[in-house]
Amino acid sequence: MTASLSNFQKCENAYNIARTKYEAAQAELSALEEVLETSKRNARDATEIMQEKLRDVNLLRTQKGVDDRERELKLVELMGKQKQSTLKRWL
């Protein structure tokens, strides 16, 4: 009887040790899953911010292109007036 009781206590002790390890592993897994979700959320937020900034940059590039073309037209117009005034002085 004592041999089977001793055997049972050994098995129960082994079970408790295994259960403790399992619960520790489950806790670690839960913590790592939370870290993963946080990382995914941060990456998603960063991607959205980058996309927004890219749209802003593209809008600024478009505006600069328009401004450059307007400036070029204004310079051509001013140069044309300057040439005309120079010609009038010579005539």
PyMOL Python script that loads the backbone (N, CA, C, O; Angstrom):
from pymol import cmd

cmd.read_pdbstr("""\
ATOM      1  N   MET A   1       0.816  -1.184   0.000  1.00  0.00           N
ATOM      2  CA  MET A   1       0.000   0.000   0.000  1.00  0.00           C
ATOM      3  C   MET A   1       0.866   1.257   0.000  1.00  0.00           C
ATOM      4  O   MET A   1       0.578   2.204  -0.731  1.00  0.00           O
ATOM      5  N   THR A   2       1.905   1.276   0.796  1.00  0.00           N
ATOM      6  CA  THR A   2       2.770   2.450   0.835  1.00  0.00           C
ATOM      7  C   THR A   2       3.514   2.643  -0.477  1.00  0.00           C
ATOM      8  O   THR A   2       3.807   3.777  -0.858  1.00  0.00           O
ATOM      9  N   ALA A   3       3.825   1.554  -1.175  1.00  0.00           N
ATOM     10  CA  ALA A   3       4.517   1.671  -2.459  1.00  0.00           C
ATOM     11  C   ALA A   3       3.605   2.351  -3.471  1.00  0.00           C
ATOM     12  O   ALA A   3       4.058   3.217  -4.220  1.00  0.00           O
ATOM     13  N   SER A   4       2.331   1.976  -3.508  1.00  0.00           N
ATOM     14  CA  SER A   4       1.417   2.597  -4.467  1.00  0.00           C
ATOM     15  C   SER A   4       1.127   4.043  -4.054  1.00  0.00           C
ATOM     16  O   SER A   4       0.936   4.900  -4.918  1.00  0.00           O
ATOM     17  N   LEU A   5       1.092   4.325  -2.759  1.00  0.00           N
ATOM     18  CA  LEU A   5       0.891   5.702  -2.306  1.00  0.00           C
ATOM     19  C   LEU A   5       2.110   6.556  -2.675  1.00  0.00           C
ATOM     20  O   LEU A   5       1.965   7.691  -3.129  1.00  0.00           O
ATOM     21  N   SER A   6       3.277   6.014  -2.481  1.00  0.00           N
ATOM     22  CA  SER A   6       4.511   6.708  -2.839  1.00  0.00           C
ATOM     23  C   SER A   6       4.559   6.937  -4.349  1.00  0.00           C
ATOM     24  O   SER A   6       4.955   8.013  -4.798  1.00  0.00           O
ATOM     25  N   ASN A   7       4.168   5.960  -5.114  1.00  0.00           N
ATOM     26  CA  ASN A   7       4.130   6.072  -6.573  1.00  0.00           C
ATOM     27  C   ASN A   7       3.128   7.152  -6.986  1.00  0.00           C
ATOM     28  O   ASN A   7       3.412   7.968  -7.863  1.00  0.00           O
ATOM     29  N   PHE A   8       1.957   7.150  -6.349  1.00  0.00           N
ATOM     30  CA  PHE A   8       0.938   8.158  -6.642  1.00  0.00           C
ATOM     31  C   PHE A   8       1.474   9.559  -6.333  1.00  0.00           C
ATOM     32  O   PHE A   8       1.279  10.478  -7.128  1.00  0.00           O
ATOM     33  N   GLN A   9       2.141   9.734  -5.196  1.00  0.00           N
ATOM     34  CA  GLN A   9       2.682  11.045  -4.819  1.00  0.00           C
ATOM     35  C   GLN A   9       3.747  11.508  -5.801  1.00  0.00           C
ATOM     36  O   GLN A   9       3.830  12.697  -6.109  1.00  0.00           O
ATOM     37  N   LYS A  10       4.562  10.583  -6.294  1.00  0.00           N
ATOM     38  CA  LYS A  10       5.570  10.920  -7.305  1.00  0.00           C
ATOM     39  C   LYS A  10       4.889  11.384  -8.594  1.00  0.00           C
ATOM     40  O   LYS A  10       5.283  12.380  -9.200  1.00  0.00           O
ATOM     41  N   CYS A  11       3.863  10.641  -8.992  1.00  0.00           N
ATOM     42  CA  CYS A  11       3.134  11.004 -10.217  1.00  0.00           C
ATOM     43  C   CYS A  11       2.435  12.347 -10.037  1.00  0.00           C
ATOM     44  O   CYS A  11       2.443  13.181 -10.943  1.00  0.00           O
ATOM     45  N   GLU A  12       1.833  12.556  -8.875  1.00  0.00           N
ATOM     46  CA  GLU A  12       1.146  13.818  -8.614  1.00  0.00           C
ATOM     47  C   GLU A  12       2.152  14.969  -8.597  1.00  0.00           C
ATOM     48  O   GLU A  12       1.869  16.045  -9.124  1.00  0.00           O
ATOM     49  N   ASN A  13       3.299  14.756  -8.009  1.00  0.00           N
ATOM     50  CA  ASN A  13       4.350  15.770  -7.973  1.00  0.00           C
ATOM     51  C   ASN A  13       4.827  16.097  -9.394  1.00  0.00           C
ATOM     52  O   ASN A  13       5.004  17.264  -9.744  1.00  0.00           O
ATOM     53  N   ALA A  14       5.030  15.072 -10.195  1.00  0.00           N
ATOM     54  CA  ALA A  14       5.450  15.275 -11.594  1.00  0.00           C
ATOM     55  C   ALA A  14       4.367  16.036 -12.360  1.00  0.00           C
ATOM     56  O   ALA A  14       4.669  16.917 -13.165  1.00  0.00           O
ATOM     57  N   TYR A  15       3.107  15.689 -12.102  1.00  0.00           N
ATOM     58  CA  TYR A  15       1.982  16.376 -12.749  1.00  0.00           C
ATOM     59  C   TYR A  15       1.967  17.854 -12.348  1.00  0.00           C
ATOM     60  O   TYR A  15       1.812  18.731 -13.198  1.00  0.00           O
ATOM     61  N   ASN A  16       2.127  18.119 -11.064  1.00  0.00           N
ATOM     62  CA  ASN A  16       2.112  19.514 -10.594  1.00  0.00           C
ATOM     63  C   ASN A  16       3.262  20.325 -11.191  1.00  0.00           C
ATOM     64  O   ASN A  16       3.083  21.488 -11.552  1.00  0.00           O
ATOM     65  N   ILE A  17       4.435  19.713 -11.293  1.00  0.00           N
ATOM     66  CA  ILE A  17       5.569  20.397 -11.912  1.00  0.00           C
ATOM     67  C   ILE A  17       5.274  20.683 -13.388  1.00  0.00           C
ATOM     68  O   ILE A  17       5.535  21.781 -13.880  1.00  0.00           O
ATOM     69  N   ALA A  18       4.728  19.685 -14.086  1.00  0.00           N
ATOM     70  CA  ALA A  18       4.398  19.860 -15.499  1.00  0.00           C
ATOM     71  C   ALA A  18       3.317  20.927 -15.676  1.00  0.00           C
ATOM     72  O   ALA A  18       3.378  21.729 -16.608  1.00  0.00           O
ATOM     73  N   ARG A  19       2.319  20.932 -14.772  1.00  0.00           N
ATOM     74  CA  ARG A  19       1.234  21.919 -14.852  1.00  0.00           C
ATOM     75  C   ARG A  19       1.792  23.318 -14.614  1.00  0.00           C
ATOM     76  O   ARG A  19       1.390  24.262 -15.295  1.00  0.00           O
ATOM     77  N   THR A  20       2.696  23.466 -13.677  1.00  0.00           N
ATOM     78  CA  THR A  20       3.316  24.760 -13.390  1.00  0.00           C
ATOM     79  C   THR A  20       4.099  25.258 -14.605  1.00  0.00           C
ATOM     80  O   THR A  20       4.014  26.434 -14.960  1.00  0.00           O
ATOM     81  N   LYS A  21       4.861  24.367 -15.242  1.00  0.00           N
ATOM     82  CA  LYS A  21       5.613  24.729 -16.446  1.00  0.00           C
ATOM     83  C   LYS A  21       4.664  25.127 -17.572  1.00  0.00           C
ATOM     84  O   LYS A  21       4.908  26.092 -18.296  1.00  0.00           O
ATOM     85  N   TYR A  22       3.576  24.365 -17.706  1.00  0.00           N
ATOM     86  CA  TYR A  22       2.579  24.652 -18.740  1.00  0.00           C
ATOM     87  C   TYR A  22       1.959  26.031 -18.512  1.00  0.00           C
ATOM     88  O   TYR A  22       1.820  26.813 -19.453  1.00  0.00           O
ATOM     89  N   GLU A  23       1.588  26.325 -17.275  1.00  0.00           N
ATOM     90  CA  GLU A  23       0.967  27.615 -16.969  1.00  0.00           C
ATOM     91  C   GLU A  23       1.952  28.764 -17.192  1.00  0.00           C
ATOM     92  O   GLU A  23       1.569  29.837 -17.657  1.00  0.00           O
ATOM     93  N   ALA A  24       3.204  28.533 -16.860  1.00  0.00           N
ATOM     94  CA  ALA A  24       4.229  29.556 -17.106  1.00  0.00           C
ATOM     95  C   ALA A  24       4.395  29.782 -18.609  1.00  0.00           C
ATOM     96  O   ALA A  24       4.516  30.919 -19.065  1.00  0.00           O
ATOM     97  N   ALA A  25       4.399  28.706 -19.357  1.00  0.00           N
ATOM     98  CA  ALA A  25       4.519  28.820 -20.816  1.00  0.00           C
ATOM     99  C   ALA A  25       3.303  29.537 -21.406  1.00  0.00           C
ATOM    100  O   ALA A  25       3.438  30.345 -22.324  1.00  0.00           O
ATOM    101  N   GLN A  26       2.121  29.238 -20.875  1.00  0.00           N
ATOM    102  CA  GLN A  26       0.892  29.909 -21.331  1.00  0.00           C
ATOM    103  C   GLN A  26       0.964  31.412 -21.034  1.00  0.00           C
ATOM    104  O   GLN A  26       0.580  32.226 -21.874  1.00  0.00           O
ATOM    105  N   ALA A  27       1.445  31.775 -19.864  1.00  0.00           N
ATOM    106  CA  ALA A  27       1.573  33.186 -19.497  1.00  0.00           C
ATOM    107  C   ALA A  27       2.570  33.890 -20.415  1.00  0.00           C
ATOM    108  O   ALA A  27       2.327  35.010 -20.863  1.00  0.00           O
ATOM    109  N   GLU A  28       3.685  33.229 -20.690  1.00  0.00           N
ATOM    110  CA  GLU A  28       4.683  33.815 -21.585  1.00  0.00           C
ATOM    111  C   GLU A  28       4.117  33.969 -22.996  1.00  0.00           C
ATOM    112  O   GLU A  28       4.341  34.983 -23.658  1.00  0.00           O
ATOM    113  N   LEU A  29       3.384  32.957 -23.445  1.00  0.00           N
ATOM    114  CA  LEU A  29       2.757  33.024 -24.762  1.00  0.00           C
ATOM    115  C   LEU A  29       1.774  34.177 -24.839  1.00  0.00           C
ATOM    116  O   LEU A  29       1.748  34.908 -25.830  1.00  0.00           O
ATOM    117  N   SER A  30       0.973  34.345 -23.813  1.00  0.00           N
ATOM    118  CA  SER A  30       0.012  35.452 -23.796  1.00  0.00           C
ATOM    119  C   SER A  30       0.723  36.796 -23.848  1.00  0.00           C
ATOM    120  O   SER A  30       0.304  37.701 -24.570  1.00  0.00           O
ATOM    121  N   ALA A  31       1.799  36.923 -23.079  1.00  0.00           N
ATOM    122  CA  ALA A  31       2.561  38.177 -23.080  1.00  0.00           C
ATOM    123  C   ALA A  31       3.163  38.440 -24.457  1.00  0.00           C
ATOM    124  O   ALA A  31       3.133  39.570 -24.945  1.00  0.00           O
ATOM    125  N   LEU A  32       3.708  37.396 -25.083  1.00  0.00           N
ATOM    126  CA  LEU A  32       4.303  37.566 -26.410  1.00  0.00           C
ATOM    127  C   LEU A  32       3.248  37.885 -27.466  1.00  0.00           C
ATOM    128  O   LEU A  32       3.507  38.662 -28.385  1.00  0.00           O
ATOM    129  N   GLU A  33       2.075  37.298 -27.342  1.00  0.00           N
ATOM    130  CA  GLU A  33       0.988  37.610 -28.279  1.00  0.00           C
ATOM    131  C   GLU A  33       0.573  39.069 -28.134  1.00  0.00           C
ATOM    132  O   GLU A  33       0.276  39.731 -29.129  1.00  0.00           O
ATOM    133  N   GLU A  34       0.550  39.574 -26.904  1.00  0.00           N
ATOM    134  CA  GLU A  34       0.214  40.979 -26.672  1.00  0.00           C
ATOM    135  C   GLU A  34       1.274  41.892 -27.284  1.00  0.00           C
ATOM    136  O   GLU A  34       0.947  42.915 -27.885  1.00  0.00           O
ATOM    137  N   VAL A  35       2.542  41.521 -27.130  1.00  0.00           N
ATOM    138  CA  VAL A  35       3.625  42.296 -27.737  1.00  0.00           C
ATOM    139  C   VAL A  35       3.485  42.284 -29.257  1.00  0.00           C
ATOM    140  O   VAL A  35       3.669  43.310 -29.913  1.00  0.00           O
ATOM    141  N   LEU A  36       3.160  41.123 -29.810  1.00  0.00           N
ATOM    142  CA  LEU A  36       2.977  41.013 -31.256  1.00  0.00           C
ATOM    143  C   LEU A  36       1.839  41.906 -31.732  1.00  0.00           C
ATOM    144  O   LEU A  36       1.982  42.617 -32.726  1.00  0.00           O
ATOM    145  N   GLU A  37       0.718  41.873 -31.033  1.00  0.00           N
ATOM    146  CA  GLU A  37      -0.420  42.702 -31.419  1.00  0.00           C
ATOM    147  C   GLU A  37      -0.076  44.189 -31.321  1.00  0.00           C
ATOM    148  O   GLU A  37      -0.467  44.983 -32.178  1.00  0.00           O
ATOM    149  N   THR A  38       0.647  44.552 -30.286  1.00  0.00           N
ATOM    150  CA  THR A  38       1.068  45.946 -30.139  1.00  0.00           C
ATOM    151  C   THR A  38       1.995  46.347 -31.282  1.00  0.00           C
ATOM    152  O   THR A  38       1.876  47.445 -31.826  1.00  0.00           O
ATOM    153  N   SER A  39       2.905  45.469 -31.641  1.00  0.00           N
ATOM    154  CA  SER A  39       3.822  45.745 -32.754  1.00  0.00           C
ATOM    155  C   SER A  39       3.057  45.882 -34.065  1.00  0.00           C
ATOM    156  O   SER A  39       3.342  46.774 -34.864  1.00  0.00           O
ATOM    157  N   LYS A  40       2.096  45.008 -34.283  1.00  0.00           N
ATOM    158  CA  LYS A  40       1.285  45.091 -35.504  1.00  0.00           C
ATOM    159  C   LYS A  40       0.509  46.402 -35.546  1.00  0.00           C
ATOM    160  O   LYS A  40       0.439  47.057 -36.585  1.00  0.00           O
ATOM    161  N   ARG A  41      -0.073  46.779 -34.408  1.00  0.00           N
ATOM    162  CA  ARG A  41      -0.842  48.016 -34.335  1.00  0.00           C
ATOM    163  C   ARG A  41       0.064  49.220 -34.609  1.00  0.00           C
ATOM    164  O   ARG A  41      -0.312  50.130 -35.347  1.00  0.00           O
ATOM    165  N   ASN A  42       1.264  49.218 -34.007  1.00  0.00           N
ATOM    166  CA  ASN A  42       2.205  50.309 -34.242  1.00  0.00           C
ATOM    167  C   ASN A  42       2.644  50.374 -35.703  1.00  0.00           C
ATOM    168  O   ASN A  42       2.762  51.456 -36.278  1.00  0.00           O
ATOM    169  N   ALA A  43       2.882  49.219 -36.290  1.00  0.00           N
ATOM    170  CA  ALA A  43       3.279  49.178 -37.701  1.00  0.00           C
ATOM    171  C   ALA A  43       2.156  49.691 -38.593  1.00  0.00           C
ATOM    172  O   ALA A  43       2.400  50.424 -39.551  1.00  0.00           O
ATOM    173  N   ARG A  44       0.928  49.304 -38.273  1.00  0.00           N
ATOM    174  CA  ARG A  44      -0.221  49.765 -39.046  1.00  0.00           C
ATOM    175  C   ARG A  44      -0.364  51.282 -38.930  1.00  0.00           C
ATOM    176  O   ARG A  44      -0.605  51.966 -39.924  1.00  0.00           O
ATOM    177  N   ASP A  45      -0.216  51.802 -37.714  1.00  0.00           N
ATOM    178  CA  ASP A  45      -0.306  53.248 -37.510  1.00  0.00           C
ATOM    179  C   ASP A  45       0.801  53.986 -38.255  1.00  0.00           C
ATOM    180  O   ASP A  45       0.559  55.020 -38.878  1.00  0.00           O
ATOM    181  N   ALA A  46       2.012  53.449 -38.187  1.00  0.00           N
ATOM    182  CA  ALA A  46       3.142  54.071 -38.881  1.00  0.00           C
ATOM    183  C   ALA A  46       2.922  54.052 -40.396  1.00  0.00           C
ATOM    184  O   ALA A  46       3.243  55.021 -41.085  1.00  0.00           O
ATOM    185  N   THR A  47       2.379  52.961 -40.906  1.00  0.00           N
ATOM    186  CA  THR A  47       2.102  52.867 -42.346  1.00  0.00           C
ATOM    187  C   THR A  47       1.062  53.897 -42.759  1.00  0.00           C
ATOM    188  O   THR A  47       1.201  54.538 -43.800  1.00  0.00           O
ATOM    189  N   GLU A  48       0.024  54.058 -41.950  1.00  0.00           N
ATOM    190  CA  GLU A  48      -1.010  55.058 -42.262  1.00  0.00           C
ATOM    191  C   GLU A  48      -0.428  56.464 -42.256  1.00  0.00           C
ATOM    192  O   GLU A  48      -0.750  57.279 -43.121  1.00  0.00           O
ATOM    193  N   ILE A  49       0.433  56.749 -41.277  1.00  0.00           N
ATOM    194  CA  ILE A  49       1.061  58.069 -41.207  1.00  0.00           C
ATOM    195  C   ILE A  49       1.955  58.292 -42.426  1.00  0.00           C
ATOM    196  O   ILE A  49       1.950  59.374 -43.015  1.00  0.00           O
ATOM    197  N   MET A  50       2.725  57.264 -42.805  1.00  0.00           N
ATOM    198  CA  MET A  50       3.596  57.385 -43.979  1.00  0.00           C
ATOM    199  C   MET A  50       2.778  57.626 -45.251  1.00  0.00           C
ATOM    200  O   MET A  50       3.164  58.434 -46.095  1.00  0.00           O
ATOM    201  N   GLN A  51       1.657  56.928 -45.384  1.00  0.00           N
ATOM    202  CA  GLN A  51       0.809  57.130 -46.558  1.00  0.00           C
ATOM    203  C   GLN A  51       0.257  58.552 -46.596  1.00  0.00           C
ATOM    204  O   GLN A  51       0.187  59.173 -47.657  1.00  0.00           O
ATOM    205  N   GLU A  52      -0.136  59.062 -45.425  1.00  0.00           N
ATOM    206  CA  GLU A  52      -0.648  60.427 -45.349  1.00  0.00           C
ATOM    207  C   GLU A  52       0.447  61.426 -45.724  1.00  0.00           C
ATOM    208  O   GLU A  52       0.200  62.368 -46.477  1.00  0.00           O
ATOM    209  N   LYS A  53       1.651  61.219 -45.200  1.00  0.00           N
ATOM    210  CA  LYS A  53       2.764  62.113 -45.514  1.00  0.00           C
ATOM    211  C   LYS A  53       3.133  62.024 -46.991  1.00  0.00           C
ATOM    212  O   LYS A  53       3.496  63.032 -47.598  1.00  0.00           O
ATOM    213  N   LEU A  54       3.043  60.833 -47.573  1.00  0.00           N
ATOM    214  CA  LEU A  54       3.325  60.675 -48.999  1.00  0.00           C
ATOM    215  C   LEU A  54       2.312  61.463 -49.830  1.00  0.00           C
ATOM    216  O   LEU A  54       2.670  62.099 -50.821  1.00  0.00           O
ATOM    217  N   ARG A  55       1.032  61.412 -49.411  1.00  0.00           N
ATOM    218  CA  ARG A  55       0.024  62.208 -50.116  1.00  0.00           C
ATOM    219  C   ARG A  55       0.342  63.695 -50.002  1.00  0.00           C
ATOM    220  O   ARG A  55       0.212  64.436 -50.976  1.00  0.00           O
ATOM    221  N   ASP A  56       0.763  64.132 -48.808  1.00  0.00           N
ATOM    222  CA  ASP A  56       1.133  65.536 -48.620  1.00  0.00           C
ATOM    223  C   ASP A  56       2.300  65.927 -49.518  1.00  0.00           C
ATOM    224  O   ASP A  56       2.280  66.989 -50.139  1.00  0.00           O
ATOM    225  N   VAL A  57       3.321  65.067 -49.587  1.00  0.00           N
ATOM    226  CA  VAL A  57       4.492  65.347 -50.424  1.00  0.00           C
ATOM    227  C   VAL A  57       4.077  65.423 -51.892  1.00  0.00           C
ATOM    228  O   VAL A  57       4.512  66.320 -52.614  1.00  0.00           O
ATOM    229  N   ASN A  58       3.249  64.497 -52.330  1.00  0.00           N
ATOM    230  CA  ASN A  58       2.804  64.518 -53.729  1.00  0.00           C
ATOM    231  C   ASN A  58       2.006  65.777 -54.034  1.00  0.00           C
ATOM    232  O   ASN A  58       2.143  66.349 -55.115  1.00  0.00           O
ATOM    233  N   LEU A  59       1.180  66.212 -53.100  1.00  0.00           N
ATOM    234  CA  LEU A  59       0.426  67.449 -53.285  1.00  0.00           C
ATOM    235  C   LEU A  59       1.376  68.643 -53.382  1.00  0.00           C
ATOM    236  O   LEU A  59       1.199  69.517 -54.230  1.00  0.00           O
ATOM    237  N   LEU A  60       2.381  68.674 -52.510  1.00  0.00           N
ATOM    238  CA  LEU A  60       3.356  69.766 -52.561  1.00  0.00           C
ATOM    239  C   LEU A  60       4.160  69.745 -53.861  1.00  0.00           C
ATOM    240  O   LEU A  60       4.472  70.798 -54.418  1.00  0.00           O
ATOM    241  N   ARG A  61       4.493  68.551 -54.340  1.00  0.00           N
ATOM    242  CA  ARG A  61       5.207  68.452 -55.630  1.00  0.00           C
ATOM    243  C   ARG A  61       4.352  69.007 -56.757  1.00  0.00           C
ATOM    244  O   ARG A  61       4.842  69.722 -57.630  1.00  0.00           O
ATOM    245  N   THR A  62       3.069  68.668 -56.728  1.00  0.00           N
ATOM    246  CA  THR A  62       2.156  69.169 -57.759  1.00  0.00           C
ATOM    247  C   THR A  62       2.066  70.686 -57.675  1.00  0.00           C
ATOM    248  O   THR A  62       2.137  71.374 -58.694  1.00  0.00           O
ATOM    249  N   GLN A  63       1.909  71.207 -56.464  1.00  0.00           N
ATOM    250  CA  GLN A  63       1.825  72.660 -56.293  1.00  0.00           C
ATOM    251  C   GLN A  63       3.106  73.349 -56.743  1.00  0.00           C
ATOM    252  O   GLN A  63       3.057  74.403 -57.376  1.00  0.00           O
ATOM    253  N   LYS A  64       4.252  72.755 -56.419  1.00  0.00           N
ATOM    254  CA  LYS A  64       5.531  73.342 -56.830  1.00  0.00           C
ATOM    255  C   LYS A  64       5.653  73.333 -58.346  1.00  0.00           C
ATOM    256  O   LYS A  64       6.147  74.294 -58.936  1.00  0.00           O
ATOM    257  N   GLY A  65       5.205  72.252 -58.982  1.00  0.00           N
ATOM    258  CA  GLY A  65       5.246  72.195 -60.443  1.00  0.00           C
ATOM    259  C   GLY A  65       4.415  73.300 -61.058  1.00  0.00           C
ATOM    260  O   GLY A  65       4.838  73.940 -62.020  1.00  0.00           O
ATOM    261  N   VAL A  66       3.230  73.526 -60.507  1.00  0.00           N
ATOM    262  CA  VAL A  66       2.371  74.602 -61.007  1.00  0.00           C
ATOM    263  C   VAL A  66       3.038  75.951 -60.771  1.00  0.00           C
ATOM    264  O   VAL A  66       3.062  76.803 -61.659  1.00  0.00           O
ATOM    265  N   ASP A  67       3.576  76.142 -59.575  1.00  0.00           N
ATOM    266  CA  ASP A  67       4.256  77.398 -59.260  1.00  0.00           C
ATOM    267  C   ASP A  67       5.445  77.628 -60.186  1.00  0.00           C
ATOM    268  O   ASP A  67       5.657  78.748 -60.651  1.00  0.00           O
ATOM    269  N   ASP A  68       6.216  76.592 -60.458  1.00  0.00           N
ATOM    270  CA  ASP A  68       7.367  76.717 -61.353  1.00  0.00           C
ATOM    271  C   ASP A  68       6.929  77.114 -62.759  1.00  0.00           C
ATOM    272  O   ASP A  68       7.553  77.963 -63.395  1.00  0.00           O
ATOM    273  N   ARG A  69       5.852  76.496 -63.240  1.00  0.00           N
ATOM    274  CA  ARG A  69       5.363  76.841 -64.578  1.00  0.00           C
ATOM    275  C   ARG A  69       4.841  78.277 -64.613  1.00  0.00           C
ATOM    276  O   ARG A  69       5.080  78.997 -65.582  1.00  0.00           O
ATOM    277  N   GLU A  70       4.140  78.692 -63.580  1.00  0.00           N
ATOM    278  CA  GLU A  70       3.641  80.070 -63.525  1.00  0.00           C
ATOM    279  C   GLU A  70       4.804  81.062 -63.469  1.00  0.00           C
ATOM    280  O   GLU A  70       4.766  82.102 -64.126  1.00  0.00           O
ATOM    281  N   ARG A  71       5.831  80.744 -62.691  1.00  0.00           N
ATOM    282  CA  ARG A  71       6.997  81.607 -62.582  1.00  0.00           C
ATOM    283  C   ARG A  71       7.702  81.709 -63.934  1.00  0.00           C
ATOM    284  O   ARG A  71       8.125  82.790 -64.343  1.00  0.00           O
ATOM    285  N   GLU A  72       7.823  80.574 -64.621  1.00  0.00           N
ATOM    286  CA  GLU A  72       8.471  80.571 -65.940  1.00  0.00           C
ATOM    287  C   GLU A  72       7.689  81.435 -66.930  1.00  0.00           C
ATOM    288  O   GLU A  72       8.279  82.193 -67.699  1.00  0.00           O
ATOM    289  N   LEU A  73       6.364  81.319 -66.906  1.00  0.00           N
ATOM    290  CA  LEU A  73       5.543  82.140 -67.803  1.00  0.00           C
ATOM    291  C   LEU A  73       5.700  83.624 -67.475  1.00  0.00           C
ATOM    292  O   LEU A  73       5.788  84.460 -68.374  1.00  0.00           O
ATOM    293  N   LYS A  74       5.733  83.939 -66.199  1.00  0.00           N
ATOM    294  CA  LYS A  74       5.889  85.335 -65.779  1.00  0.00           C
ATOM    295  C   LYS A  74       7.245  85.873 -66.229  1.00  0.00           C
ATOM    296  O   LYS A  74       7.337  87.012 -66.687  1.00  0.00           O
ATOM    297  N   LEU A  75       8.303  85.061 -66.103  1.00  0.00           N
ATOM    298  CA  LEU A  75       9.622  85.488 -66.547  1.00  0.00           C
ATOM    299  C   LEU A  75       9.656  85.710 -68.058  1.00  0.00           C
ATOM    300  O   LEU A  75      10.232  86.685 -68.541  1.00  0.00           O
ATOM    301  N   VAL A  76       9.033  84.795 -68.794  1.00  0.00           N
ATOM    302  CA  VAL A  76       8.977  84.951 -70.257  1.00  0.00           C
ATOM    303  C   VAL A  76       8.231  86.226 -70.600  1.00  0.00           C
ATOM    304  O   VAL A  76       8.633  86.966 -71.497  1.00  0.00           O
ATOM    305  N   GLU A  77       7.148  86.480 -69.889  1.00  0.00           N
ATOM    306  CA  GLU A  77       6.356  87.692 -70.124  1.00  0.00           C
ATOM    307  C   GLU A  77       7.184  88.940 -69.803  1.00  0.00           C
ATOM    308  O   GLU A  77       7.168  89.904 -70.567  1.00  0.00           O
ATOM    309  N   LEU A  78       7.896  88.928 -68.694  1.00  0.00           N
ATOM    310  CA  LEU A  78       8.725  90.074 -68.307  1.00  0.00           C
ATOM    311  C   LEU A  78       9.878  90.268 -69.272  1.00  0.00           C
ATOM    312  O   LEU A  78      10.213  91.399 -69.624  1.00  0.00           O
ATOM    313  N   MET A  79      10.490  89.166 -69.703  1.00  0.00           N
ATOM    314  CA  MET A  79      11.589  89.269 -70.661  1.00  0.00           C
ATOM    315  C   MET A  79      11.088  89.820 -71.985  1.00  0.00           C
ATOM    316  O   MET A  79      11.765  90.613 -72.639  1.00  0.00           O
ATOM    317  N   GLY A  80       9.894  89.391 -72.371  1.00  0.00           N
ATOM    318  CA  GLY A  80       9.318  89.908 -73.615  1.00  0.00           C
ATOM    319  C   GLY A  80       9.084  91.404 -73.519  1.00  0.00           C
ATOM    320  O   GLY A  80       9.370  92.126 -74.474  1.00  0.00           O
ATOM    321  N   LYS A  81       8.571  91.893 -72.396  1.00  0.00           N
ATOM    322  CA  LYS A  81       8.340  93.326 -72.201  1.00  0.00           C
ATOM    323  C   LYS A  81       9.668  94.074 -72.184  1.00  0.00           C
ATOM    324  O   LYS A  81       9.783  95.179 -72.715  1.00  0.00           O
ATOM    325  N   GLN A  82      10.670  93.449 -71.564  1.00  0.00           N
ATOM    326  CA  GLN A  82      11.978  94.085 -71.483  1.00  0.00           C
ATOM    327  C   GLN A  82      12.577  94.233 -72.879  1.00  0.00           C
ATOM    328  O   GLN A  82      13.160  95.267 -73.205  1.00  0.00           O
ATOM    329  N   LYS A  83      12.429  93.199 -73.697  1.00  0.00           N
ATOM    330  CA  LYS A  83      12.964  93.262 -75.068  1.00  0.00           C
ATOM    331  C   LYS A  83      12.244  94.332 -75.873  1.00  0.00           C
ATOM    332  O   LYS A  83      12.860  95.049 -76.661  1.00  0.00           O
ATOM    333  N   GLN A  84      10.923  94.435 -75.667  1.00  0.00           N
ATOM    334  CA  GLN A  84      10.150  95.438 -76.399  1.00  0.00           C
ATOM    335  C   GLN A  84      10.580  96.844 -76.000  1.00  0.00           C
ATOM    336  O   GLN A  84      10.726  97.719 -76.854  1.00  0.00           O
ATOM    337  N   SER A  85      10.782  97.061 -74.696  1.00  0.00           N
ATOM    338  CA  SER A  85      11.187  98.390 -74.248  1.00  0.00           C
ATOM    339  C   SER A  85      12.591  98.721 -74.764  1.00  0.00           C
ATOM    340  O   SER A  85      12.872  99.878 -75.079  1.00  0.00           O
ATOM    341  N   THR A  86      13.467  97.730 -74.855  1.00  0.00           N
ATOM    342  CA  THR A  86      14.812  97.942 -75.371  1.00  0.00           C
ATOM    343  C   THR A  86      14.738  98.316 -76.851  1.00  0.00           C
ATOM    344  O   THR A  86      15.451  99.206 -77.315  1.00  0.00           O
ATOM    345  N   LEU A  87      13.864  97.621 -77.584  1.00  0.00           N
ATOM    346  CA  LEU A  87      13.718  97.920 -79.013  1.00  0.00           C
ATOM    347  C   LEU A  87      13.168  99.332 -79.200  1.00  0.00           C
ATOM    348  O   LEU A  87      13.608 100.046 -80.100  1.00  0.00           O
ATOM    349  N   LYS A  88      12.223  99.741 -78.374  1.00  0.00           N
ATOM    350  CA  LYS A  88      11.621 101.079 -78.502  1.00  0.00           C
ATOM    351  C   LYS A  88      12.681 102.161 -78.248  1.00  0.00           C
ATOM    352  O   LYS A  88      12.652 103.218 -78.879  1.00  0.00           O
ATOM    353  N   ARG A  89      13.604 101.900 -77.338  1.00  0.00           N
ATOM    354  CA  ARG A  89      14.646 102.888 -77.049  1.00  0.00           C
ATOM    355  C   ARG A  89      15.560 103.054 -78.265  1.00  0.00           C
ATOM    356  O   ARG A  89      16.047 104.151 -78.536  1.00  0.00           O
ATOM    357  N   TRP A  90      15.786 101.975 -78.984  1.00  0.00           N
ATOM    358  CA  TRP A  90      16.681 102.033 -80.135  1.00  0.00           C
ATOM    359  C   TRP A  90      16.003 102.645 -81.343  1.00  0.00           C
ATOM    360  O   TRP A  90      16.670 103.159 -82.241  1.00  0.00           O
ATOM    361  N   LEU A  91      14.680 102.592 -81.372  1.00  0.00           N
ATOM    362  CA  LEU A  91      13.973 103.127 -82.536  1.00  0.00           C
ATOM    363  C   LEU A  91      13.672 104.549 -82.368  1.00  0.00           C
ATOM    364  O   LEU A  91      13.078 105.163 -83.255  1.00  0.00           O
TER     365      LEU A  91
END
""", "prot")
cmd.dss("prot")
cmd.show_as("cartoon", "prot")
cmd.util.cbc("prot")
cmd.orient("prot")
